[in-house]
Amino acid sequence: MTVPPPGPKTGILVLARHQNELAKDGLILNDARGYAAHILDLDPMLVSPANASLAAELKKNKYKSRDYSRIS
């Protein structure tokens, strides 16, 4: 695939690609939200041994940070 020269059409192509990526990200986030809800329905306090690693990860300080600049 060749890259088109810079210009108005290039910006439209880039925007369209980002919209497709956002749509895909939205689907992934919805799936993750569904899995999380299912886990919490079964084990709201995350005390099950099967959820021990998840509980440990959520207790780490990194989830208390409000710096969203590293989200990608």
C-alpha positions in Angstrom: 0.0 0.0 0.0 1.4 3.4 -0.9 1.1 6.4 1.4 -0.8 9.3 -0.2 0.9 12.7 -0.3 -0.1 15.1 2.5 -3.3 17.0 2.0 -6.9 17.2 2.9 -7.6 13.6 1.8 -4.7 12.3 3.9 -6.4 13.8 7.0 -9.7 12.1 6.1 -8.0 8.8 5.8 -6.2 9.1 9.1 -9.5 10.2 10.8 -11.3 7.2 9.3 -8.6 4.8 10.5 -8.8 6.3 14.0 -12.6 6.0 14.0 -12.2 2.3 13.1 -9.7 1.8 15.9 -12.0 3.6 18.4 -14.9 1.3 17.4 -12.7 -1.8 17.9 -11.5 -0.4 21.3 -15.1 0.1 22.3 -16.0 -3.5 21.5 -13.0 -4.7 23.5 -14.0 -2.5 26.5 -17.5 -3.7 26.4 -16.3 -7.3 26.4 -14.0 -6.5 29.3 -16.8 -4.8 31.2 -19.0 -7.9 30.7 -16.3 -10.2 32.0 -15.7 -8.0 35.0 -19.4 -7.8 35.8 -19.6 -11.6 35.6 -16.7 -12.1 37.9 -18.1 -9.6 40.4 -21.5 -11.2 40.3 -20.0 -14.6 41.3 -17.4 -13.2 43.8 -18.2 -9.6 44.8 -15.4 -9.4 47.3 -12.9 -11.3 45.1 -12.1 -13.7 47.9 -12.1 -16.9 45.8 -8.7 -18.4 45.2 -9.4 -18.2 41.5 -9.6 -14.5 41.7 -6.6 -14.0 44.0 -4.3 -12.6 41.3 -7.0 -10.2 40.2 -7.6 -9.0 43.7 -3.9 -8.5 44.3 -3.5 -6.5 41.0 -6.4 -4.3 41.9 -4.9 -3.5 45.3 -1.8 -2.1 43.7 -1.3 1.7 44.0 -1.3 2.2 40.2 -5.1 2.1 40.1 -5.4 5.0 42.4 -3.5 7.3 40.0 -5.5 9.8 38.0 -2.9 10.2 35.3 -4.7 9.1 32.1 -1.9 10.2 29.8 -0.5 6.6 29.7 -3.7 5.0 28.5 -3.3 3.8 24.9 
